[in-house]
Amino acid sequence: MSSEKVRVIVASAVFVSLSVGLVVGVGTGTLSGLGWDDISLLCPLGALAVMISTRTLIPRAVISLVAMVLVVLALGRAFCGWACPVPLLERVRGFFRSPKRRKALKDARRNVVLARAKREPGCAQGCPSSGSCAQKRAALDSRHFVLGGALLSTAVFGFPVFCLVCPVGLTFATVLTGWRLFAFGDVTWSVVLVPLLLVVEIVVLRKWCTRICPLAGLMNLVSRFSRTFRPVIDDNRCLETAEGKPCSRCALACDAGIDVRHPDFGERGLADCTHCRACLDACPTGALSMPLLAGRSVRTKASGGLEGKGPEKENG
């Protein structure tokens, strides 16, 4: 079974189990606040926003933030790839896209990635032989600015404004309002407004995960210090270094916009890896792996030998 199918199953199981617990009142919470009775954790962004709005250090919020830091250091942004319901909703949106449009988008991305591979054969992270690889991605991107705006609006208005439009919260709110409508005939404006707002966000904000999500931006600030389960390339098996053939199938497969072979060119750096394993599945030679600790950089072939060994450089 492919990693993609396993991810869909895992994320669906998480969503369904929490949704069932929500409608039957088991008390397990949602991904915005997960736990059991007094033992629970808040969404890290929500926890930070609550403390800003109340101007108070709340123990549970502090514990939630510390827990997020520890989990992200250990697993990176695995939450985004294996538990968040937003990628599931984006897959549903894809079914309504015309085959012609779907092919056009795929071809456009493929052309960009292959052009990059042809221009920089054998290029890899930390490669000194390529002038283009000297380019550095900005430390902050649009998600961090959205994060700053979310926290600033919280301070100005005195409540977590972003929580009203968070697609994760809206997803579970849609389940709850739908259940109340059919089970109890509870007809309110939220029955229409909540799912409508969710649909608008998923349809209009198509790059939510890679360009907008402030929670992803918050996790990115921590994940750039994580060195676990990052994709590593075996240059002896990679087509681009072993045979000089442009491939970049790993980049085409990555929904996070990471180009493992040419990390400085991708939309995002390795700090944004969600450990979805799509790149591993796509590699035709099995050159990619995700070791527990990726202590060495992706190696590159230069001047007839393997170079670029040493501490891994961050490109997030």
N, C-alpha and C positions, 0 to 999 in steps of 0.2 A: 504494500500500500504506500502511495506517495506521501511525502510530508504534507503536501497541500491538503489532501483528504483528511489526514490525521488532525491537522490544525482546525479544519472546519468542524470535525467531530468534537474535538475538545472544547472549542469556543461555543459551539451549539449546546453541548452538555452543561457548560457553566451557565449559559444564559437561561436554558430551560429549567435547570434545578433552582436557580435563584428566583426565576419568575414564579415557579410553583410555590416556593417558600413564601414569596411575597403575597400571592393571592389567597393562600390558605392560612396565612398569619403564623407561620412557624417561627419567624423572628430571626432569620439568618441574614436579613438585610439585602442590599444590592451591591454592585461594584462601587457605588458612591459611598457606601458605609457598610462594610462587611464584618460579620461577627455573630455572636450569640449573647443576648442579654447585655450584661455589663462588660463582657469581654468582646470588644469590637474595635475596628479601625476605621478611620475616616479616609476618604479620598485625600491624598496629600495636598492637592491644590485647594480642595475645599477646607482642609484643616488650616492651611496657611491663610486662606481668605477669612475664615471665622475669627482667627486670632487678630488679624488686621482690623476687621470690622468692630470687634469688641475691645480692641487694644488691651487684650489680656492674654497671658500665657495659660492656655488650657491644657492640663496634663494629657488628656486623651489625644488632643491635636498634636502635641509635641511628640508623644509616643508614636503616633501615626507617621509623622515626618521622619523620625529616626528609623522606623520599620521600613519605610520606602527607601531610604538611603541604603540600608543594609541589603535589601532585596535587589535593588538596582546594581549595587556593587557586585553582588553574587551572580545575578542573572541578566544584567543589562536591561534592555527594553523588551524582555520576553513577554511581558504583559500585553504589549501592543500586538504581538504576533500570535499569541495563544489564548488570550482571554477576552480582550476588548471586543464588544459587539459591533463596533463601527465597521471593521473590515467585512463582517458578514453582511451588513446592510449595503455596503458598496458592491458586493458580489451580486446581490439582488438587483441593484440598479443596473449592473452590467447586462442583465438579461433583457432589459428594455432598450438597449442600444442596438441600432441596426447593424447587421453583419458588415455592411459596407463601411460604416463609421468605425466599427471595431477593428476592421482590417487596416483602415487608413491610420488610425492611432498607433497600432502595432508596428506598421511599416515605418512610420515616421520615427518612432523611438529606435527601431532597429537600425535605421540609416545613421542616426546620430552616434549610436554606440559603436557600430562597425567602422565608421569614419574615424572615430577616436582610436580604435584598435589598430587600424592601418597606418595612422599617423605616428603612433608611438609603439612600434613592435618591441616586445620584451620589456616595456616600461613597468615598473612596480613601485611600491611604496618606498620612499627614501632613496630612489634611484638617482645617483649623481650625474649620470650620463645624459639625462634628458632635461633640456631647459624648461620644457613645459611643466615638468613635474615639480619645478621650483615654485610654481604657483601655490598659494595657500588660501584655503577657504576661510571666509570670515568666521570669527569665533562665535558670533551671534547671527541668527537668521530671523525670518519673519515670525516664527513660532515664539521666539523669545520676546519680540516686541508685542505680540498678542498677550503673552504672559504678563509683561509689564503693564499693559493696558487693563488686563483683568484685575490685577492687584491694585492698580491706581483707582479704578472705578469703585472697587470695594472700599477703599479708604475714603473716597469722596462721598459716596452714597450711604455708607454705613451698613451695607449688607453684601453678601457674595453675589454680585450681578451675574457673573459668568455662569454660575450654577443654574440660572434660569434657562440658559440656552445650551448647556452642555449636552451633546448628543448621547452620551452614556446615560445620564440621568433621564433625558427625554425618552430613551428607549424603554426603560423600566416604567416610567410614568405612563407611557402609552399602553403598556400591558395592564397596569393597574386601573386606568380609567376605562379601558375596554372591558375588563372583568366586572367593574362596578356597573357599567352600562347594561351588560347582558345578565348579570346575576341579580342586580337590585333595581334596575331601571333608573339608575342615577344619571340623569341627563343634565349636564352642565356644559358651559362653554369649553372647558378643558378637554371634553371628548373630541372636539373638532380642532381646537387650537394646538394642543400638544402634539398629536401626530402630524398636523399640517406643518408646524415649525420643524419637526424632525425631517419630514420629506423635503422641505425647502433647503435645509442644510445639506442633506445628502445629495440632492440633485444639483444645486447651485454651487456649493462649496466642494467641488470635486477633488481638490487637493487638500482636504482637511487634515489628514494624518501627516503629510510631509511638509505642509506650509502654514497651517493655521493652528493646530491643536496645541494649546498652552500646556497641557499636561505632558505631552511629548517633549515640549521645550524644557519643562522643569526636570523631567527625567534625564534629558540630554546633558544637563549641567552636572549630573552625577555620573551618568554612564560613561562619560569621557575618561573617567578614572578607573573604569572596570577593565579587566584584562581576561575575563573568563569567556570561554565558548565563542571566541571571535573566529571568523573564517580565515584559514591559513592555506596558502597555495603551495603545492609541491611542484617546484619549477621543472623537475625531471619528467613530470607527466603532463604539465600544462602545455597545450598546443602552441600558445603564443611564445613561450620561452624555449620549449624543447624542439619545436619544428618551425618556429617563425611564422605560423599561420594565424591571422586575425580571427578571433573566436568571440570572446566576450559574451558567451551564453549566460554566464553567471550574472552579468550586469542586466541583461534583458529579463532575467527571471526575478530580479529583486524589486519588490513592490516599494521598498523603502528608498529607492533611488541611489543605492550604493553600487559602485563599480569596484569590486574587490581587486581586479587586476590593475586598474588605473584609479586608485582611491582619491587622488586629488581632482579628478575630473567628474566624478559622480555628483549628483545633486546633494547627496548627504555623505558624511564620512562614516567610518567604522563604528563610531560611538552610537550611531543610530541603528545598528544591527538589532533586529528583533529576534534573531536566532530561529527564523522560520524554516531554515534549511532548504529553501527553494534553490539557492545557488548550488548546493551539493547535489540536488536531484538533477539540475540542468547540465552539470559538467559532464561532457561526453567521455572523459578519460578518468573520472574519479580523482582529480587532482586536488580537490578541496576537502578540508576536514575542519572540525570545530573542536580542538583540544580543550581540556579543562582550563589550562593556562597557556595563552598564546604569548609566550615570553619573547619570541623573536619576530622580527618584521617579516613581511612577505618578501621572499628572496627574489632576486632578479639575475639573469644571466648577462654578463657584460665582459667583453674582452676574452671570451672563451671560458670563463669560470664563473662560479657562483659568488656573488657579492651581495652587499647590503645587509650582512648579518649584524646584529646588535640590538639594542633596546628598541622596542616598537615605538614609532612616532605617532602622535595623535593627529588625526586630520578632521576631527569632529568639529 
